[in-house]
């Protein structure tokens, strides 16, 4: 079965007694995951779980906060017209 462009199947992993899994080497290479990187574990009870690099999520959150701050600042042009 051919996967759609950009999609990958990396194999199966086994959960250890301590709840640990090993991320397959090719997945670590493809996503640049290195020793010491922080990953977030996200879940949807209907669809499953996903891993996301914490630094990427924090970056996206910072951008969103910046957009919210910009949107909540008063428009200086409106103030000048009054």
PyMOL Python script that loads the backbone (N, CA, C, O; Angstrom):
from pymol import cmd

cmd.read_pdbstr("""\
ATOM      1  N   UNK A   1       0.851  -1.189   0.000  1.00  0.00           N
ATOM      2  CA  UNK A   1       0.000   0.000   0.000  1.00  0.00           C
ATOM      3  C   UNK A   1       0.887   1.240   0.000  1.00  0.00           C
ATOM      4  O   UNK A   1       1.767   1.386   0.848  1.00  0.00           O
ATOM      5  N   UNK A   2       0.649   2.120  -0.951  1.00  0.00           N
ATOM      6  CA  UNK A   2       1.413   3.361  -1.046  1.00  0.00           C
ATOM      7  C   UNK A   2       0.732   4.432  -0.204  1.00  0.00           C
ATOM      8  O   UNK A   2      -0.473   4.661  -0.312  1.00  0.00           O
ATOM      9  N   UNK A   3       1.528   5.078   0.633  1.00  0.00           N
ATOM     10  CA  UNK A   3       0.996   6.134   1.502  1.00  0.00           C
ATOM     11  C   UNK A   3       0.979   7.461   0.758  1.00  0.00           C
ATOM     12  O   UNK A   3       1.784   7.671  -0.149  1.00  0.00           O
ATOM     13  N   UNK A   4       0.070   8.362   1.131  1.00  0.00           N
ATOM     14  CA  UNK A   4       0.042   9.689   0.512  1.00  0.00           C
ATOM     15  C   UNK A   4       1.361  10.434   0.736  1.00  0.00           C
ATOM     16  O   UNK A   4       2.094  10.148   1.683  1.00  0.00           O
ATOM     17  N   UNK A   5       1.645  11.373  -0.129  1.00  0.00           N
ATOM     18  CA  UNK A   5       2.858  12.193  -0.050  1.00  0.00           C
ATOM     19  C   UNK A   5       3.039  12.773   1.353  1.00  0.00           C
ATOM     20  O   UNK A   5       2.110  13.346   1.922  1.00  0.00           O
ATOM     21  N   UNK A   6       4.230  12.619   1.894  1.00  0.00           N
ATOM     22  CA  UNK A   6       4.551  13.181   3.205  1.00  0.00           C
ATOM     23  C   UNK A   6       4.102  12.342   4.392  1.00  0.00           C
ATOM     24  O   UNK A   6       4.379  12.700   5.537  1.00  0.00           O
ATOM     25  N   UNK A   7       3.422  11.247   4.146  1.00  0.00           N
ATOM     26  CA  UNK A   7       2.958  10.369   5.230  1.00  0.00           C
ATOM     27  C   UNK A   7       3.931   9.203   5.370  1.00  0.00           C
ATOM     28  O   UNK A   7       4.472   8.717   4.377  1.00  0.00           O
ATOM     29  N   UNK A   8       4.153   8.756   6.601  1.00  0.00           N
ATOM     30  CA  UNK A   8       5.097   7.671   6.858  1.00  0.00           C
ATOM     31  C   UNK A   8       4.523   6.690   7.880  1.00  0.00           C
ATOM     32  O   UNK A   8       3.758   7.069   8.766  1.00  0.00           O
ATOM     33  N   UNK A   9       4.907   5.430   7.737  1.00  0.00           N
ATOM     34  CA  UNK A   9       4.625   4.409   8.743  1.00  0.00           C
ATOM     35  C   UNK A   9       5.980   3.928   9.237  1.00  0.00           C
ATOM     36  O   UNK A   9       6.790   3.443   8.446  1.00  0.00           O
ATOM     37  N   UNK A  10       6.234   4.056  10.525  1.00  0.00           N
ATOM     38  CA  UNK A  10       7.541   3.736  11.083  1.00  0.00           C
ATOM     39  C   UNK A  10       7.591   2.391  11.788  1.00  0.00           C
ATOM     40  O   UNK A  10       8.652   2.013  12.286  1.00  0.00           O
ATOM     41  N   UNK A  11       6.510   1.667  11.850  1.00  0.00           N
ATOM     42  CA  UNK A  11       6.514   0.370  12.508  1.00  0.00           C
ATOM     43  C   UNK A  11       5.743   0.401  13.814  1.00  0.00           C
ATOM     44  O   UNK A  11       5.081   1.384  14.145  1.00  0.00           O
ATOM     45  N   UNK A  12       5.846  -0.698  14.547  1.00  0.00           N
ATOM     46  CA  UNK A  12       5.146  -0.830  15.830  1.00  0.00           C
ATOM     47  C   UNK A  12       6.152  -0.716  16.968  1.00  0.00           C
ATOM     48  O   UNK A  12       7.321  -1.067  16.814  1.00  0.00           O
ATOM     49  N   UNK A  13       5.689  -0.226  18.102  1.00  0.00           N
ATOM     50  CA  UNK A  13       6.526  -0.138  19.297  1.00  0.00           C
ATOM     51  C   UNK A  13       5.812  -0.871  20.430  1.00  0.00           C
ATOM     52  O   UNK A  13       4.595  -1.049  20.398  1.00  0.00           O
ATOM     53  N   UNK A  14       6.577  -1.288  21.421  1.00  0.00           N
ATOM     54  CA  UNK A  14       6.032  -1.995  22.575  1.00  0.00           C
ATOM     55  C   UNK A  14       6.198  -1.122  23.812  1.00  0.00           C
ATOM     56  O   UNK A  14       7.258  -0.536  24.030  1.00  0.00           O
ATOM     57  N   UNK A  15       5.157  -1.041  24.608  1.00  0.00           N
ATOM     58  CA  UNK A  15       5.214  -0.273  25.850  1.00  0.00           C
ATOM     59  C   UNK A  15       5.867  -1.149  26.915  1.00  0.00           C
ATOM     60  O   UNK A  15       5.458  -2.289  27.135  1.00  0.00           O
ATOM     61  N   UNK A  16       6.895  -0.596  27.576  1.00  0.00           N
ATOM     62  CA  UNK A  16       7.600  -1.347  28.622  1.00  0.00           C
ATOM     63  C   UNK A  16       6.789  -1.346  29.921  1.00  0.00           C
ATOM     64  O   UNK A  16       5.752  -0.691  30.018  1.00  0.00           O
ATOM     65  N   UNK A  17       7.275  -2.081  30.902  1.00  0.00           N
ATOM     66  CA  UNK A  17       6.615  -2.117  32.213  1.00  0.00           C
ATOM     67  C   UNK A  17       6.541  -0.736  32.842  1.00  0.00           C
ATOM     68  O   UNK A  17       5.629  -0.452  33.618  1.00  0.00           O
ATOM     69  N   UNK A  18       7.495   0.124  32.510  1.00  0.00           N
ATOM     70  CA  UNK A  18       7.522   1.485  33.054  1.00  0.00           C
ATOM     71  C   UNK A  18       6.745   2.474  32.182  1.00  0.00           C
ATOM     72  O   UNK A  18       6.755   3.676  32.445  1.00  0.00           O
ATOM     73  N   UNK A  19       6.075   1.968  31.149  1.00  0.00           N
ATOM     74  CA  UNK A  19       5.284   2.837  30.285  1.00  0.00           C
ATOM     75  C   UNK A  19       6.099   3.524  29.206  1.00  0.00           C
ATOM     76  O   UNK A  19       5.614   4.468  28.583  1.00  0.00           O
ATOM     77  N   UNK A  20       7.312   3.080  28.971  1.00  0.00           N
ATOM     78  CA  UNK A  20       8.185   3.712  27.984  1.00  0.00           C
ATOM     79  C   UNK A  20       8.042   3.056  26.617  1.00  0.00           C
ATOM     80  O   UNK A  20       7.719   1.873  26.505  1.00  0.00           O
ATOM     81  N   UNK A  21       8.291   3.857  25.577  1.00  0.00           N
ATOM     82  CA  UNK A  21       8.370   3.346  24.212  1.00  0.00           C
ATOM     83  C   UNK A  21       9.666   3.861  23.601  1.00  0.00           C
ATOM     84  O   UNK A  21      10.244   4.839  24.076  1.00  0.00           O
ATOM     85  N   UNK A  22      10.113   3.196  22.547  1.00  0.00           N
ATOM     86  CA  UNK A  22      11.276   3.655  21.797  1.00  0.00           C
ATOM     87  C   UNK A  22      10.765   4.185  20.461  1.00  0.00           C
ATOM     88  O   UNK A  22      10.092   3.472  19.718  1.00  0.00           O
ATOM     89  N   UNK A  23      11.087   5.433  20.165  1.00  0.00           N
ATOM     90  CA  UNK A  23      10.707   6.017  18.880  1.00  0.00           C
ATOM     91  C   UNK A  23      11.663   5.448  17.829  1.00  0.00           C
ATOM     92  O   UNK A  23      12.879   5.535  17.999  1.00  0.00           O
ATOM     93  N   UNK A  24      11.139   4.870  16.754  1.00  0.00           N
ATOM     94  CA  UNK A  24      12.014   4.279  15.744  1.00  0.00           C
ATOM     95  C   UNK A  24      13.070   5.268  15.224  1.00  0.00           C
ATOM     96  O   UNK A  24      12.811   6.462  15.075  1.00  0.00           O
ATOM     97  N   UNK A  25      14.263   4.730  14.954  1.00  0.00           N
ATOM     98  CA  UNK A  25      15.398   5.559  14.537  1.00  0.00           C
ATOM     99  C   UNK A  25      15.075   6.411  13.315  1.00  0.00           C
ATOM    100  O   UNK A  25      15.436   7.587  13.274  1.00  0.00           O
ATOM    101  N   UNK A  26      14.398   5.838  12.314  1.00  0.00           N
ATOM    102  CA  UNK A  26      14.093   6.612  11.106  1.00  0.00           C
ATOM    103  C   UNK A  26      13.158   7.774  11.430  1.00  0.00           C
ATOM    104  O   UNK A  26      13.307   8.857  10.864  1.00  0.00           O
ATOM    105  N   UNK A  27      12.206   7.568  12.325  1.00  0.00           N
ATOM    106  CA  UNK A  27      11.312   8.654  12.740  1.00  0.00           C
ATOM    107  C   UNK A  27      12.106   9.748  13.445  1.00  0.00           C
ATOM    108  O   UNK A  27      11.872  10.933  13.208  1.00  0.00           O
ATOM    109  N   UNK A  28      13.050   9.359  14.314  1.00  0.00           N
ATOM    110  CA  UNK A  28      13.887  10.356  15.000  1.00  0.00           C
ATOM    111  C   UNK A  28      14.706  11.147  13.990  1.00  0.00           C
ATOM    112  O   UNK A  28      14.838  12.365  14.110  1.00  0.00           O
ATOM    113  N   UNK A  29      15.257  10.460  12.996  1.00  0.00           N
ATOM    114  CA  UNK A  29      16.041  11.164  11.965  1.00  0.00           C
ATOM    115  C   UNK A  29      15.154  12.101  11.155  1.00  0.00           C
ATOM    116  O   UNK A  29      15.500  13.265  10.952  1.00  0.00           O
ATOM    117  N   UNK A  30      14.011  11.596  10.690  1.00  0.00           N
ATOM    118  CA  UNK A  30      13.112  12.404   9.852  1.00  0.00           C
ATOM    119  C   UNK A  30      12.644  13.668  10.558  1.00  0.00           C
ATOM    120  O   UNK A  30      12.466  14.707   9.924  1.00  0.00           O
ATOM    121  N   UNK A  31      12.444  13.580  11.874  1.00  0.00           N
ATOM    122  CA  UNK A  31      11.915  14.722  12.618  1.00  0.00           C
ATOM    123  C   UNK A  31      12.969  15.444  13.442  1.00  0.00           C
ATOM    124  O   UNK A  31      12.647  16.370  14.187  1.00  0.00           O
ATOM    125  N   UNK A  32      14.214  15.033  13.316  1.00  0.00           N
ATOM    126  CA  UNK A  32      15.302  15.715  14.021  1.00  0.00           C
ATOM    127  C   UNK A  32      15.204  15.610  15.531  1.00  0.00           C
ATOM    128  O   UNK A  32      15.612  16.525  16.245  1.00  0.00           O
ATOM    129  N   UNK A  33      14.670  14.512  16.020  1.00  0.00           N
ATOM    130  CA  UNK A  33      14.538  14.314  17.467  1.00  0.00           C
ATOM    131  C   UNK A  33      15.875  13.817  18.003  1.00  0.00           C
ATOM    132  O   UNK A  33      16.416  12.815  17.535  1.00  0.00           O
ATOM    133  N   UNK A  34      16.393  14.535  18.988  1.00  0.00           N
ATOM    134  CA  UNK A  34      17.689  14.191  19.563  1.00  0.00           C
ATOM    135  C   UNK A  34      17.558  13.904  21.057  1.00  0.00           C
ATOM    136  O   UNK A  34      16.557  14.249  21.686  1.00  0.00           O
ATOM    137  N   UNK A  35      18.581  13.270  21.607  1.00  0.00           N
ATOM    138  CA  UNK A  35      18.614  12.964  23.040  1.00  0.00           C
ATOM    139  C   UNK A  35      18.390  14.248  23.830  1.00  0.00           C
ATOM    140  O   UNK A  35      19.028  15.265  23.558  1.00  0.00           O
ATOM    141  N   UNK A  36      17.496  14.207  24.798  1.00  0.00           N
ATOM    142  CA  UNK A  36      17.223  15.365  25.644  1.00  0.00           C
ATOM    143  C   UNK A  36      16.086  16.246  25.158  1.00  0.00           C
ATOM    144  O   UNK A  36      15.620  17.106  25.906  1.00  0.00           O
ATOM    145  N   UNK A  37      15.621  16.058  23.917  1.00  0.00           N
ATOM    146  CA  UNK A  37      14.496  16.855  23.419  1.00  0.00           C
ATOM    147  C   UNK A  37      13.251  16.568  24.252  1.00  0.00           C
ATOM    148  O   UNK A  37      13.032  15.438  24.689  1.00  0.00           O
ATOM    149  N   UNK A  38      12.443  17.597  24.467  1.00  0.00           N
ATOM    150  CA  UNK A  38      11.170  17.449  25.180  1.00  0.00           C
ATOM    151  C   UNK A  38      10.061  17.267  24.149  1.00  0.00           C
ATOM    152  O   UNK A  38       9.954  18.032  23.191  1.00  0.00           O
ATOM    153  N   UNK A  39       9.249  16.253  24.360  1.00  0.00           N
ATOM    154  CA  UNK A  39       8.105  15.997  23.496  1.00  0.00           C
ATOM    155  C   UNK A  39       6.834  16.076  24.324  1.00  0.00           C
ATOM    156  O   UNK A  39       6.801  15.639  25.474  1.00  0.00           O
ATOM    157  N   UNK A  40       5.795  16.633  23.733  1.00  0.00           N
ATOM    158  CA  UNK A  40       4.489  16.670  24.381  1.00  0.00           C
ATOM    159  C   UNK A  40       3.681  15.479  23.879  1.00  0.00           C
ATOM    160  O   UNK A  40       3.752  15.129  22.701  1.00  0.00           O
ATOM    161  N   UNK A  41       2.927  14.866  24.758  1.00  0.00           N
ATOM    162  CA  UNK A  41       2.047  13.765  24.385  1.00  0.00           C
ATOM    163  C   UNK A  41       0.634  14.330  24.366  1.00  0.00           C
ATOM    164  O   UNK A  41       0.097  14.729  25.399  1.00  0.00           O
ATOM    165  N   UNK A  42       0.041  14.358  23.180  1.00  0.00           N
ATOM    166  CA  UNK A  42      -1.297  14.910  22.989  1.00  0.00           C
ATOM    167  C   UNK A  42      -2.243  13.754  22.697  1.00  0.00           C
ATOM    168  O   UNK A  42      -1.826  12.736  22.146  1.00  0.00           O
ATOM    169  N   UNK A  43      -3.496  13.900  23.057  1.00  0.00           N
ATOM    170  CA  UNK A  43      -4.419  12.801  22.830  1.00  0.00           C
ATOM    171  C   UNK A  43      -5.819  13.233  22.466  1.00  0.00           C
ATOM    172  O   UNK A  43      -6.296  14.293  22.873  1.00  0.00           O
ATOM    173  N   UNK A  44      -6.457  12.394  21.697  1.00  0.00           N
ATOM    174  CA  UNK A  44      -7.862  12.522  21.340  1.00  0.00           C
ATOM    175  C   UNK A  44      -8.456  11.142  21.618  1.00  0.00           C
ATOM    176  O   UNK A  44      -8.069  10.165  20.977  1.00  0.00           O
ATOM    177  N   UNK A  45      -9.378  11.052  22.554  1.00  0.00           N
ATOM    178  CA  UNK A  45      -9.905   9.751  22.965  1.00  0.00           C
ATOM    179  C   UNK A  45     -10.508   8.961  21.811  1.00  0.00           C
ATOM    180  O   UNK A  45     -10.577   7.733  21.873  1.00  0.00           O
ATOM    181  N   UNK A  46     -10.940   9.638  20.774  1.00  0.00           N
ATOM    182  CA  UNK A  46     -11.513   8.943  19.623  1.00  0.00           C
ATOM    183  C   UNK A  46     -10.511   8.602  18.540  1.00  0.00           C
ATOM    184  O   UNK A  46     -10.722   7.661  17.774  1.00  0.00           O
ATOM    185  N   UNK A  47      -9.410   9.364  18.464  1.00  0.00           N
ATOM    186  CA  UNK A  47      -8.470   9.186  17.353  1.00  0.00           C
ATOM    187  C   UNK A  47      -7.119   8.626  17.760  1.00  0.00           C
ATOM    188  O   UNK A  47      -6.448   8.002  16.937  1.00  0.00           O
ATOM    189  N   UNK A  48      -6.698   8.827  18.997  1.00  0.00           N
ATOM    190  CA  UNK A  48      -5.415   8.290  19.432  1.00  0.00           C
ATOM    191  C   UNK A  48      -4.502   9.355  20.001  1.00  0.00           C
ATOM    192  O   UNK A  48      -4.941  10.443  20.373  1.00  0.00           O
ATOM    193  N   UNK A  49      -3.203   9.017  20.063  1.00  0.00           N
ATOM    194  CA  UNK A  49      -2.232   9.936  20.651  1.00  0.00           C
ATOM    195  C   UNK A  49      -1.237  10.398  19.592  1.00  0.00           C
ATOM    196  O   UNK A  49      -1.075   9.768  18.548  1.00  0.00           O
ATOM    197  N   UNK A  50      -0.579  11.508  19.888  1.00  0.00           N
ATOM    198  CA  UNK A  50       0.432  12.069  18.993  1.00  0.00           C
ATOM    199  C   UNK A  50       1.531  12.689  19.834  1.00  0.00           C
ATOM    200  O   UNK A  50       1.301  13.101  20.971  1.00  0.00           O
ATOM    201  N   UNK A  51       2.712  12.752  19.272  1.00  0.00           N
ATOM    202  CA  UNK A  51       3.845  13.414  19.909  1.00  0.00           C
ATOM    203  C   UNK A  51       4.132  14.699  19.155  1.00  0.00           C
ATOM    204  O   UNK A  51       4.029  14.744  17.929  1.00  0.00           O
ATOM    205  N   UNK A  52       4.489  15.737  19.884  1.00  0.00           N
ATOM    206  CA  UNK A  52       4.862  17.009  19.264  1.00  0.00           C
ATOM    207  C   UNK A  52       6.047  17.586  20.022  1.00  0.00           C
ATOM    208  O   UNK A  52       6.100  17.525  21.250  1.00  0.00           O
ATOM    209  N   UNK A  53       6.987  18.141  19.286  1.00  0.00           N
ATOM    210  CA  UNK A  53       8.148  18.757  19.926  1.00  0.00           C
ATOM    211  C   UNK A  53       7.675  19.968  20.724  1.00  0.00           C
ATOM    212  O   UNK A  53       6.996  20.844  20.188  1.00  0.00           O
ATOM    213  N   UNK A  54       8.032  20.016  21.995  1.00  0.00           N
ATOM    214  CA  UNK A  54       7.590  21.091  22.888  1.00  0.00           C
ATOM    215  C   UNK A  54       7.998  22.454  22.349  1.00  0.00           C
ATOM    216  O   UNK A  54       7.216  23.401  22.417  1.00  0.00           O
ATOM    217  N   UNK A  55       9.210  22.568  21.815  1.00  0.00           N
ATOM    218  CA  UNK A  55       9.685  23.869  21.323  1.00  0.00           C
ATOM    219  C   UNK A  55       8.833  24.372  20.164  1.00  0.00           C
ATOM    220  O   UNK A  55       8.611  25.577  20.048  1.00  0.00           O
ATOM    221  N   UNK A  56       8.350  23.476  19.302  1.00  0.00           N
ATOM    222  CA  UNK A  56       7.490  23.879  18.185  1.00  0.00           C
ATOM    223  C   UNK A  56       6.143  24.367  18.701  1.00  0.00           C
ATOM    224  O   UNK A  56       5.632  25.390  18.246  1.00  0.00           O
ATOM    225  N   UNK A  57       5.570  23.637  19.649  1.00  0.00           N
ATOM    226  CA  UNK A  57       4.267  24.016  20.200  1.00  0.00           C
ATOM    227  C   UNK A  57       4.377  25.353  20.928  1.00  0.00           C
ATOM    228  O   UNK A  57       3.500  26.207  20.796  1.00  0.00           O
ATOM    229  N   UNK A  58       5.444  25.533  21.690  1.00  0.00           N
ATOM    230  CA  UNK A  58       5.646  26.796  22.407  1.00  0.00           C
ATOM    231  C   UNK A  58       5.794  27.941  21.417  1.00  0.00           C
ATOM    232  O   UNK A  58       5.276  29.033  21.652  1.00  0.00           O
ATOM    233  N   UNK A  59       6.499  27.705  20.306  1.00  0.00           N
ATOM    234  CA  UNK A  59       6.651  28.733  19.276  1.00  0.00           C
ATOM    235  C   UNK A  59       5.318  29.138  18.671  1.00  0.00           C
ATOM    236  O   UNK A  59       5.056  30.325  18.474  1.00  0.00           O
ATOM    237  N   UNK A  60       4.478  28.161  18.376  1.00  0.00           N
ATOM    238  CA  UNK A  60       3.153  28.439  17.817  1.00  0.00           C
ATOM    239  C   UNK A  60       2.310  29.201  18.831  1.00  0.00           C
ATOM    240  O   UNK A  60       1.603  30.142  18.470  1.00  0.00           O
ATOM    241  N   UNK A  61       2.380  28.800  20.101  1.00  0.00           N
ATOM    242  CA  UNK A  61       1.620  29.491  21.147  1.00  0.00           C
ATOM    243  C   UNK A  61       2.081  30.939  21.281  1.00  0.00           C
ATOM    244  O   UNK A  61       1.255  31.832  21.467  1.00  0.00           O
ATOM    245  N   UNK A  62       3.377  31.183  21.189  1.00  0.00           N
ATOM    246  CA  UNK A  62       3.898  32.548  21.282  1.00  0.00           C
ATOM    247  C   UNK A  62       3.380  33.396  20.124  1.00  0.00           C
ATOM    248  O   UNK A  62       3.021  34.558  20.315  1.00  0.00           O
ATOM    249  N   UNK A  63       3.342  32.815  18.919  1.00  0.00           N
ATOM    250  CA  UNK A  63       2.796  33.538  17.765  1.00  0.00           C
ATOM    251  C   UNK A  63       1.329  33.881  17.989  1.00  0.00           C
ATOM    252  O   UNK A  63       0.902  35.004  17.720  1.00  0.00           O
ATOM    253  N   UNK A  64       0.555  32.908  18.484  1.00  0.00           N
ATOM    254  CA  UNK A  64      -0.866  33.153  18.734  1.00  0.00           C
ATOM    255  C   UNK A  64      -1.066  34.249  19.776  1.00  0.00           C
ATOM    256  O   UNK A  64      -1.913  35.125  19.607  1.00  0.00           O
ATOM    257  N   UNK A  65      -0.283  34.196  20.855  1.00  0.00           N
ATOM    258  CA  UNK A  65      -0.392  35.237  21.879  1.00  0.00           C
ATOM    259  C   UNK A  65      -0.062  36.602  21.295  1.00  0.00           C
ATOM    260  O   UNK A  65      -0.711  37.596  21.619  1.00  0.00           O
ATOM    261  N   UNK A  66       0.946  36.648  20.438  1.00  0.00           N
ATOM    262  CA  UNK A  66       1.303  37.904  19.780  1.00  0.00           C
ATOM    263  C   UNK A  66       0.162  38.438  18.934  1.00  0.00           C
ATOM    264  O   UNK A  66      -0.094  39.642  18.920  1.00  0.00           O
ATOM    265  N   UNK A  67      -0.531  37.541  18.221  1.00  0.00           N
ATOM    266  CA  UNK A  67      -1.672  37.961  17.402  1.00  0.00           C
ATOM    267  C   UNK A  67      -2.802  38.486  18.280  1.00  0.00           C
ATOM    268  O   UNK A  67      -3.432  39.492  17.952  1.00  0.00           O
ATOM    269  N   UNK A  68      -3.060  37.800  19.406  1.00  0.00           N
ATOM    270  CA  UNK A  68      -4.109  38.256  20.313  1.00  0.00           C
ATOM    271  C   UNK A  68      -3.767  39.622  20.890  1.00  0.00           C
ATOM    272  O   UNK A  68      -4.640  40.482  21.003  1.00  0.00           O
ATOM    273  N   UNK A  69      -2.510  39.829  21.256  1.00  0.00           N
ATOM    274  CA  UNK A  69      -2.097  41.120  21.804  1.00  0.00           C
ATOM    275  C   UNK A  69      -2.275  42.216  20.767  1.00  0.00           C
ATOM    276  O   UNK A  69      -2.773  43.297  21.082  1.00  0.00           O
ATOM    277  N   UNK A  70      -1.867  41.944  19.523  1.00  0.00           N
ATOM    278  CA  UNK A  70      -2.005  42.935  18.457  1.00  0.00           C
ATOM    279  C   UNK A  70      -3.469  43.274  18.219  1.00  0.00           C
ATOM    280  O   UNK A  70      -3.819  44.436  18.012  1.00  0.00           O
ATOM    281  N   UNK A  71      -4.323  42.252  18.249  1.00  0.00           N
ATOM    282  CA  UNK A  71      -5.748  42.462  18.001  1.00  0.00           C
ATOM    283  C   UNK A  71      -6.411  43.236  19.131  1.00  0.00           C
ATOM    284  O   UNK A  71      -7.401  43.929  18.900  1.00  0.00           O
ATOM    285  N   UNK A  72      -5.883  43.131  20.352  1.00  0.00           N
ATOM    286  CA  UNK A  72      -6.523  43.799  21.485  1.00  0.00           C
ATOM    287  C   UNK A  72      -5.993  45.210  21.721  1.00  0.00           C
ATOM    288  O   UNK A  72      -6.553  45.954  22.525  1.00  0.00           O
ATOM    289  N   UNK A  73      -4.910  45.586  21.021  1.00  0.00           N
ATOM    290  CA  UNK A  73      -4.379  46.937  21.195  1.00  0.00           C
ATOM    291  C   UNK A  73      -5.287  47.930  20.485  1.00  0.00           C
ATOM    292  O   UNK A  73      -5.794  47.639  19.401  1.00  0.00           O
ATOM    293  N   UNK A  74      -5.499  49.103  21.083  1.00  0.00           N
ATOM    294  CA  UNK A  74      -6.357  50.099  20.441  1.00  0.00           C
ATOM    295  C   UNK A  74      -5.744  50.569  19.128  1.00  0.00           C
ATOM    296  O   UNK A  74      -4.524  50.678  19.004  1.00  0.00           O
ATOM    297  N   UNK A  75      -6.592  50.841  18.164  1.00  0.00           N
ATOM    298  CA  UNK A  75      -6.139  51.321  16.858  1.00  0.00           C
ATOM    299  C   UNK A  75      -5.813  52.802  16.982  1.00  0.00           C
ATOM    300  O   UNK A  75      -6.704  53.609  17.244  1.00  0.00           O
ATOM    301  N   UNK A  76      -4.546  53.171  16.798  1.00  0.00           N
ATOM    302  CA  UNK A  76      -4.110  54.560  16.978  1.00  0.00           C
ATOM    303  C   UNK A  76      -4.767  55.493  15.969  1.00  0.00           C
ATOM    304  O   UNK A  76      -5.036  56.653  16.284  1.00  0.00           O
ATOM    305  N   UNK A  77      -5.031  54.999  14.752  1.00  0.00           N
ATOM    306  CA  UNK A  77      -5.649  55.842  13.732  1.00  0.00           C
ATOM    307  C   UNK A  77      -7.054  56.252  14.145  1.00  0.00           C
ATOM    308  O   UNK A  77      -7.455  57.394  13.917  1.00  0.00           O
ATOM    309  N   UNK A  78      -7.811  55.332  14.752  1.00  0.00           N
ATOM    310  CA  UNK A  78      -9.156  55.659  15.213  1.00  0.00           C
ATOM    311  C   UNK A  78      -9.092  56.723  16.299  1.00  0.00           C
ATOM    312  O   UNK A  78      -9.924  57.630  16.326  1.00  0.00           O
ATOM    313  N   UNK A  79      -8.128  56.625  17.181  1.00  0.00           N
ATOM    314  CA  UNK A  79      -7.980  57.588  18.262  1.00  0.00           C
ATOM    315  C   UNK A  79      -7.645  58.974  17.744  1.00  0.00           C
ATOM    316  O   UNK A  79      -8.081  59.967  18.327  1.00  0.00           O
ATOM    317  N   UNK A  80      -6.876  59.067  16.658  1.00  0.00           N
ATOM    318  CA  UNK A  80      -6.504  60.356  16.084  1.00  0.00           C
ATOM    319  C   UNK A  80      -7.686  61.032  15.410  1.00  0.00           C
ATOM    320  O   UNK A  80      -7.747  62.261  15.359  1.00  0.00           O
ATOM    321  N   UNK A  81      -8.625  60.250  14.892  1.00  0.00           N
ATOM    322  CA  UNK A  81      -9.759  60.810  14.169  1.00  0.00           C
ATOM    323  C   UNK A  81     -10.791  61.398  15.110  1.00  0.00           C
ATOM    324  O   UNK A  81     -11.616  62.208  14.686  1.00  0.00           O
ATOM    325  N   UNK A  82     -10.767  61.014  16.372  1.00  0.00           N
ATOM    326  CA  UNK A  82     -11.813  61.476  17.294  1.00  0.00           C
ATOM    327  C   UNK A  82     -11.505  62.820  17.870  1.00  0.00           C
ATOM    328  O   UNK A  82     -12.288  63.345  18.662  1.00  0.00           O
TER     329      UNK A  82
END
""", "prot")
cmd.dss("prot")
cmd.show_as("cartoon", "prot")
cmd.util.cbc("prot")
cmd.orient("prot")
